[in-house]
C-alpha cells in the first residue's frame, strides 16, 4: 500500500497541479 499510495498520490498531485487529466482518470493514465 505504501508504494502504490506514494506513486498514485504523486501522479495525481502532479497531474492536478499541472493540468487536468485528458482521459478524466489519473489512475488509468500511463
C-alpha positions as CSV (number, residue, x, y, z in Angstrom):
1,X,0.0,0.0,0.0
2,X,2.9,2.4,0.7
3,X,4.4,2.1,-2.8
4,X,1.0,2.3,-4.5
5,X,-0.2,5.2,-2.4
6,X,3.1,7.1,-2.9
7,X,3.1,6.6,-6.7
8,X,-0.6,7.2,-7.1
9,X,-0.6,10.3,-4.9
10,X,2.5,11.7,-6.7
11,X,0.9,11.2,-10.2
12,X,-2.4,12.6,-9.1
13,X,-0.8,15.6,-7.4
14,X,1.3,16.4,-10.5
15,X,-1.5,15.9,-13.0
16,X,-3.9,18.0,-11.0
17,X,-1.4,20.8,-10.3
18,X,0.0,20.9,-13.9
19,X,-3.2,20.2,-15.9
20,X,-6.4,18.2,-15.7
21,X,-6.3,14.5,-16.9
22,X,-7.1,14.2,-20.6
23,X,-8.9,10.9,-20.1
24,X,-10.6,12.0,-16.9
25,X,-9.0,9.2,-14.9
26,X,-5.5,10.0,-13.5
27,X,-5.1,6.4,-12.2
28,X,-5.9,5.0,-15.6
29,X,-3.2,7.1,-17.3
30,X,0.2,5.6,-18.2
